[in-house]
Each structure stands twice: as structure tokens, then as C-alpha cells.
């Protein structure tokens, strides 16, 4: 398997002197990030969908093989709540396809107030171009049913394995030939870091579920104070020690 390890976004002021040297201007942070990681989750696309020109400009700045996962606009998931999905899905993909070969999975993070509606989810997934890797992160417990699982498997969409405080936030269903894990916040110090034991547990879950060379994407969303960078670096190192093929990550930071 190839484990793609990165963070949810790259533009955080608190990452200066953690990932970014003090003398590197913000306009060059993407290039600096790409020296240390081979993938990123574009989290801010949720708040405002970048133009196709923005995506094309990023494409020109990224090294060969770099993968960008794109979080779907909240217009699709939170405002429309997946109703009438044809136009928002088309707009999302027509913009994101500006990344060219750098485009990776597309994340649908559902609102915590959206109760299960498998036919609605199925209709939304049907709007994506064939071959698009779509990952779904439900956040209401009513989604955890065999019907939801069936829709995801039929559409070859991955269930997002989300972590909260070092533990899975939902069932660990394997619904596609690839996987996707999101780390929201740990319970170690300093907040919101993950402890080594929690990260080792996730390495074991991932390696057990995808033992045969499939792609798995893992992103750390606990960005305050550079926690995501430090945890992604440690997670990558632990996964390599366990024998997994991992994309580039920085050297782990010493724990204090």
C-alpha cells in the first residue's frame, strides 16, 4: 500500500518556525510545504470554492507526483444539503480539474445536523465524473446503517475514517479499494497533539484494512501551534517502521 500523509491546509501563521523558516515569505509556503510533504487536503475550499484559475496556478507550482485532496464546497454539503446536486458538483469538479494530474480524492463532509438519507447520498455521488475518488464523512449517528454502507460500496466511494481524541468517530467500514483518514484533534499535550500510542493504533488499523498495495490518504486537521505538522511527521515515521510505504514527511520532532 501507499500511505499518503499530509495536513489539512498549509497556510497557518503558527506554522512559521515549525514548518516554515522565518525568512520564507507566505507566498512561497506552498513550495516549502511540498518539499516536506507529497500531499495536502485543501480544506479552505469548503468555505469558498477557488476559481479554476486558482487551481491551475497551484498546478504549475507543485512538483510531479504531488496529490491534492479537495474538500467540497459547503454550498453543496451544508447549504444545499446535497439536494439538486448536479450544478454544484459540476461547478466543483470543473474548477478542481484545473489541478490536472495533481487532483486526488474529493471529500464530502456532511453537516452534523444532516440525518441519514441514503437515496439522497446516492443521487449526489452519481453526479461525479466516472473515476473520481469521492470520500464521505457523515457526522450524524443515523448514517451508520447497512443502507449507507451499501450506497458507498455501490458507488465505490470511501467512508472517511475520522478520529476524535484518539478514537474512531464512527464505524471502520472499508467501502472502496482505497482509504481516507482524518485526524481532527488528539488528547495529548500540548493540545491538540496526538500521543504516540494513538498514532500507533491508527497505523495498525490502516495496515490491517489495506494490506495489498491500495492507496490510503491520511490528513491531520489539528493545526493550532503546528500540531498537525508534528503529528503527521510522527505518524509517517511510525508507519515506515511498521513496514508501510509512506510518502515524504518531515523528520519527527522530539517530544517535550
C-alpha positions in Angstrom: 0.0 0.0 0.0 1.0 3.6 -0.4 0.1 5.8 2.6 -0.2 9.5 1.6 0.4 11.6 4.7 -0.2 15.3 4.9 -2.2 18.1 6.6 -5.5 19.9 6.1 -4.2 23.1 4.5 -0.8 24.7 4.6 -1.4 28.4 5.3 -1.3 28.8 9.1 0.6 31.6 10.8 1.5 29.4 13.8 3.5 27.1 11.5 6.2 29.7 11.0 9.3 28.5 12.7 7.7 25.0 12.8 7.5 24.0 9.1 8.4 27.3 7.6 11.7 29.1 8.3 11.3 32.7 9.4 12.7 34.1 6.2 10.4 32.4 3.8 7.5 34.6 2.6 3.9 33.4 2.8 3.7 33.4 -1.0 6.2 30.6 -1.1 4.8 28.5 1.6 3.2 26.1 -0.8 6.5 25.3 -2.4 8.1 25.0 1.0 5.3 22.6 2.2 5.7 20.5 -1.0 9.4 20.0 -0.1 8.3 18.3 3.2 5.1 16.6 2.2 3.8 15.0 -1.0 0.1 15.6 -0.4 -2.3 18.2 1.2 -6.0 18.4 1.8 -7.4 21.7 0.5 -9.6 22.4 3.5 -10.4 26.1 2.7 -12.2 25.1 -0.5 -15.1 24.3 1.9 -15.5 27.9 2.8 -15.0 29.4 -0.7 -14.5 27.4 -3.8 -11.4 28.6 -5.5 -11.7 29.5 -9.2 -10.4 27.2 -11.9 -7.6 29.7 -12.4 -6.5 29.3 -8.8 -6.4 25.5 -9.2 -4.4 25.9 -12.4 -2.0 28.2 -10.7 -1.4 25.7 -7.9 -0.9 23.0 -10.5 2.0 25.0 -12.0 3.7 25.4 -8.6 3.5 21.7 -7.5 6.2 19.1 -8.1 5.5 15.9 -10.0 3.5 13.3 -8.1 2.1 15.8 -5.5 -1.5 15.0 -4.7 -4.2 17.5 -3.6 -7.4 16.2 -1.9 -10.2 18.8 -2.2 -12.9 19.4 0.4 -16.2 20.1 -1.3 -17.7 23.5 -1.0 -20.2 24.0 1.8 -22.7 25.2 -0.8 -23.1 21.5 -1.9 -23.0 19.9 1.6 -24.3 22.4 4.0 -26.4 24.9 2.1 -27.9 22.7 -0.5 -27.5 19.7 1.9 -26.9 17.5 -1.2 -30.2 18.5 -2.8 -30.2 19.2 -6.5 -26.5 18.2 -6.7 -25.9 18.3 -10.4 -24.9 22.0 -10.7 -22.8 22.3 -7.6 -21.0 19.0 -8.3 -20.3 20.2 -11.9 -19.0 23.5 -10.7 -16.8 21.9 -8.0 -15.3 19.4 -10.5 -14.9 21.9 -13.4 -12.8 24.1 -11.0 -10.9 21.3 -9.2 -9.9 19.6 -12.5 -7.7 22.6 -13.1 -5.2 20.7 -10.9 -4.8 18.2 -13.7 -2.8 15.2 -12.5 -2.4 16.6 -9.0 -6.2 16.1 -8.2 -6.7 13.4 -5.6 -9.9 12.5 -3.7 -12.8 14.8 -3.2 -14.1 15.0 0.4 -17.8 15.4 1.2 -18.0 16.3 4.9 -21.7 16.2 5.8 -23.3 18.6 8.4 -23.7 17.2 11.9 -27.4 18.0 11.7 -28.0 16.1 8.4 -29.7 12.9 9.2 -29.3 9.7 7.1 -30.8 9.8 3.7 -29.1 7.1 1.6 -31.0 7.8 -1.6 -30.0 11.5 -1.3 -26.4 10.5 -0.9 -26.6 8.1 -3.8 -28.0 10.8 -6.1 -25.2 13.1 -5.2 -22.5 10.5 -5.7 -24.0 9.7 -9.1 -23.2 13.2 -10.3 -19.4 12.9 -10.0 -17.4 12.0 -13.2 -16.5 8.4 -13.5 -13.3 7.5 -11.8 -13.4 10.4 -9.3 -12.4 9.2 -5.8 -15.1 10.6 -3.5 -14.9 10.2 0.2 -17.8 10.8 2.6 -17.6 11.9 6.2 -21.1 11.6 7.8 -21.4 13.3 11.2 -24.8 12.1 12.4 -25.1 8.7 14.0 -28.2 7.8 12.0 -25.9 7.2 9.0 -24.4 4.1 10.5 -26.7 1.6 8.7 -26.3 -1.2 6.1 -28.1 1.0 3.6 -25.5 3.7 3.9 -22.7 1.2 3.6 -24.4 -0.3 0.5 -24.6 3.1 -1.3 -20.9 3.8 -0.6 -19.8 0.4 -1.9 -22.0 0.5 -4.9 -20.6 4.0 -5.9 -17.1 2.9 -5.0 -16.9 5.8 -2.5 -14.8 5.6 0.6 -16.1 6.1 4.1 -13.9 8.6 5.9 -12.3 7.2 9.0 -12.5 10.2 11.3 -10.6 10.5 14.6 -11.7 12.5 17.6 -9.5 12.4 20.7 -7.5 9.4 19.5 -10.5 7.2 18.8 -12.6 6.4 15.7 -15.7 8.7 15.4 -17.7 6.1 13.6 -17.5 2.5 12.2 -14.4 1.5 10.3 -16.1 0.2 7.1 -14.0 -0.5 4.1 -16.2 0.6 1.2 -13.7 1.2 -1.6 -10.4 -0.1 -2.8 -8.7 2.9 -1.2 -9.0 4.6 2.2 -9.1 8.0 3.8 -8.4 9.0 7.4 -8.9 12.5 9.0 -7.3 13.3 12.4 -9.3 16.2 14.0 -7.8 16.5 17.5 -5.8 14.4 19.9 -5.8 14.3 23.6 -2.1 14.6 24.3 -0.2 17.6 25.5 0.3 20.3 24.3 -3.2 20.5 22.9 -4.3 19.3 20.4 -1.4 16.8 19.8 -1.8 13.1 19.3 0.0 10.7 21.6 2.4 8.0 20.1 0.1 5.2 21.3 -2.9 6.7 19.5 -0.9 7.1 16.3 0.4 3.5 16.5 -3.2 2.3 16.8 -4.1 4.0 13.6 -1.1 2.6 11.8 -2.3 -0.9 12.8 -5.9 -0.2 11.7 -4.7 1.1 8.3 -2.2 -1.7 7.7 -4.8 -4.3 8.6 -7.5 -3.0 6.4 -5.4 -2.3 3.3 -2.6 -4.9 3.2 -2.4 -5.3 -0.6 -1.0 -2.1 -2.1 -4.0 0.1 -2.2 -3.8 3.9 -1.6 -4.7 5.3 1.8 -4.8 9.1 2.4 -4.3 10.5 5.9 -4.6 14.2 6.9 -4.1 15.9 10.2 -6.6 18.8 10.8 -5.3 19.7 14.3 -3.5 22.8 13.0 -3.0 25.0 16.1 0.6 25.5 17.0 1.9 23.2 14.3 0.4 20.2 16.0 -0.8 18.8 12.6 2.7 19.0 11.1 4.4 17.4 14.1 1.8 14.6 14.3 1.9 13.9 10.6 5.7 13.6 10.8 5.5 11.2 13.7 2.7 9.2 12.0 4.7 8.8 8.8 7.7 7.7 10.8 5.7 5.1 12.8 4.1 3.8 9.6 7.5 3.3 7.9 8.8 1.5 11.0 5.8 -0.8 10.6 6.9 -1.6 7.0 4.4 0.6 5.1 5.3 2.6 2.0 4.8 6.3 3.0 5.1 9.5 1.0 7.6 12.0 2.2 7.2 13.6 5.6 9.5 15.8 7.8 11.7 14.3 10.4 9.7 13.8 13.6 10.0 16.5 16.3 11.4 15.5 19.7 8.5 15.3 22.2 8.8 17.6 25.2 
